């Protein structure tokens, strides 16, 4: 809970309510043109969503994220299956991170960021970076909408780890990662590090306040 309160406090107080007076430069509103591109990508998702519900794409990304994190944790892959409305990944063993990863980690966004950065770094065309920002806006909205949609139905991944624990992890990590991506695109690496540094300090302060209340 303290990490959730910390990220919420930062977004509400430091980003939206005080955006006009910020000097630290980690506002996700960023530069006007890049912000417009990011927002346009999000709007573009909703325009396409009217005609294509992205079930297969999201199911594939969801299951592949399980697979990806399973590989990170050195799990043996036993089975990987994906259809339009159903997917299955069977690993030698699992853990809460592997089970919850698709809900908090926007895998497609990070793939687009990596590809966009590599291509832009090779060709040096500004258009490539602008296209990357637009596609990131699209992919972030895809992740948010489809994740919320999937959470509205009973999920084995959520129930296995406990409903409350799962939602706390998903809320904190989702907002932290999405905010970090937006700041990175619109403000740069220094401001992104500044944001995460502030988040760490806020979490630390909240834990200290709880400790003082309980033991003083």
C-alpha positions in Angstrom: 0.0 0.0 0.0 2.7 2.6 0.8 4.2 2.4 -2.7 0.7 2.8 -4.2 0.1 5.9 -2.1 3.5 7.3 -3.1 3.0 7.0 -6.8 -0.5 8.4 -6.6 0.7 11.3 -4.5 3.5 12.1 -7.0 1.1 12.0 -10.0 -1.6 14.1 -8.3 0.4 16.7 -6.4 3.6 17.0 -8.4 2.4 16.4 -12.0 -1.1 17.6 -12.4 -1.8 20.1 -9.6 1.6 21.8 -9.8 2.6 21.2 -13.4 2.8 25.0 -14.0 5.4 25.5 -11.3 7.6 22.4 -11.7 11.3 23.0 -12.4 12.5 19.4 -12.1 11.2 18.6 -15.5 9.6 15.2 -15.0 6.0 16.2 -16.0 4.5 13.6 -18.4 2.9 16.5 -20.3 6.3 17.2 -21.9 7.0 19.2 -25.0 3.9 20.1 -27.0 4.5 18.3 -30.3 5.7 15.1 -28.7 2.8 15.2 -26.3 0.4 15.6 -29.2 1.9 12.6 -31.0 1.6 10.5 -27.9 -2.0 11.5 -27.4 -2.7 11.0 -31.1 -1.5 7.4 -30.8 -3.9 6.8 -27.9 -6.8 8.3 -29.9 -5.8 6.2 -32.9 -6.2 3.1 -30.8 -9.8 4.0 -30.0 -10.5 4.7 -33.7 -9.2 1.2 -34.6 -10.9 -0.4 -31.6 -14.3 0.4 -33.1 -13.6 -2.1 -35.9 -11.0 -4.4 -34.4 -11.1 -5.6 -30.8 -7.5 -6.8 -30.7 -8.4 -10.0 -28.8 -5.8 -12.2 -30.6 -3.1 -9.6 -30.4 -3.6 -9.0 -26.7 -3.9 -12.7 -26.0 -0.6 -13.4 -27.8 1.1 -10.5 -26.0 -0.3 -11.6 -22.7 0.9 -15.1 -23.0 4.2 -14.1 -24.5 4.8 -11.8 -21.5 4.3 -14.8 -19.2 6.8 -16.7 -21.4 9.3 -13.8 -21.5 9.4 -13.5 -17.7 9.5 -17.3 -17.4 12.7 -17.2 -19.4 14.1 -14.4 -17.3 13.6 -16.6 -14.2 15.2 -19.6 -15.9 12.0 -21.6 -16.1 11.6 -24.5 -18.5 9.1 -24.0 -21.3 6.7 -26.9 -21.5 3.9 -25.6 -23.7 2.9 -22.3 -25.4 -0.5 -22.0 -27.2 -2.5 -19.0 -28.4 -5.9 -18.7 -30.0 -8.2 -15.7 -30.5 -9.8 -15.8 -27.1 -7.6 -18.2 -25.1 -3.9 -18.7 -24.5 -1.8 -21.1 -22.4 1.7 -21.1 -21.2 3.0 -24.0 -19.1 6.3 -23.6 -17.4 8.3 -25.9 -15.1 7.3 -23.6 -12.2 6.1 -20.1 -11.7 6.1 -17.2 -9.2 4.0 -14.0 -8.6 6.1 -11.9 -11.0 5.6 -14.3 -13.9 1.9 -14.6 -13.2 1.2 -10.9 -12.9 3.7 -9.6 -15.5 1.2 -9.2 -18.4 -1.0 -7.0 -16.3 1.7 -4.5 -15.2 4.4 -4.8 -18.0 3.4 -3.2 -21.4 5.5 -5.6 -23.4 4.6 -4.3 -26.8 5.5 -0.8 -25.7 9.0 -1.7 -24.7 9.5 -3.7 -28.0 8.4 -0.7 -30.0 10.7 1.6 -27.9 13.6 -0.7 -28.5 13.0 -1.1 -32.2 12.3 2.7 -32.7 15.4 3.7 -30.8 17.6 1.3 -32.8 16.2 2.3 -36.2 16.3 6.0 -35.3 19.9 5.7 -34.0 20.9 4.0 -37.3 19.1 6.3 -39.8 18.9 9.5 -37.7 15.5 10.5 -39.3 13.4 12.5 -36.9 10.3 11.1 -38.5 11.2 7.6 -37.1 11.3 8.9 -33.6 8.0 10.7 -34.1 6.4 7.5 -35.4 7.8 5.6 -32.4 6.2 8.1 -30.0 2.8 7.7 -31.8 3.0 3.9 -31.8 4.0 4.0 -28.1 0.8 6.0 -27.4 -1.2 3.4 -29.3 0.4 0.5 -27.5 0.1 2.0 -24.1 -3.6 2.6 -24.6 -3.9 -1.0 -25.9 -2.3 -2.3 -22.8 -4.4 -0.2 -20.4 -7.8 -0.9 -22.1 -7.2 -4.6 -22.7 -5.8 -5.1 -19.2 -8.8 -3.4 -17.6 -11.0 -5.5 -19.8 -9.3 -8.7 -18.7 -9.5 -7.8 -15.0 -13.2 -7.6 -15.2 -13.5 -11.3 -15.6 -12.2 -14.0 -13.3 -8.4 -14.5 -13.8 -6.5 -17.5 -12.5 -3.3 -15.4 -12.4 -5.0 -12.9 -10.0 -6.7 -15.5 -7.8 -3.5 -17.6 -7.4 -1.7 -14.7 -5.8 -4.6 -13.3 -3.9 -6.9 -10.6 -5.2 -5.8 -7.7 -3.0 -2.0 -8.5 -3.3 -2.3 -8.8 -7.1 -4.2 -5.5 -7.5 -1.7 -3.6 -5.4 1.3 -5.0 -7.4 -0.5 -4.3 -10.7 -1.5 -0.8 -9.7 1.9 0.3 -8.5 4.0 -1.3 -11.2 1.7 -0.4 -14.1 1.6 3.3 -13.2 5.3 3.5 -12.4 6.3 1.9 -15.7 3.8 3.8 -17.9 4.7 7.1 -16.3 8.4 6.3 -16.7 7.9 5.5 -20.4 6.0 8.8 -21.0 8.7 10.9 -19.1 11.5 9.1 -21.0 9.9 9.9 -24.4 8.9 13.5 -23.6 11.6 14.7 -21.2 14.6 12.3 -21.5 16.7 10.0 -19.3 17.7 12.5 -16.7 14.1 13.4 -15.9 13.1 9.8 -15.8 15.8 9.0 -13.2 14.6 12.1 -11.3 11.1 10.7 -11.3 12.1 7.3 -10.0 14.4 8.9 -7.4 11.5 11.0 -6.1 9.3 7.9 -6.1 11.9 6.0 -4.0 12.2 8.9 -1.5 8.4 9.2 -1.2 8.0 5.4 -0.5 10.8 5.6 2.1 9.2 8.6 3.8 5.8 6.9 3.9 7.3 3.8 5.5 9.1 6.0 8.0 5.9 7.8 8.9 4.2 4.4 9.4 7.1 3.3 11.6 6.8 6.5 13.7 3.1 6.0 14.2 3.4 2.4 15.2 6.4 2.6 17.5 6.5 6.2 18.9 
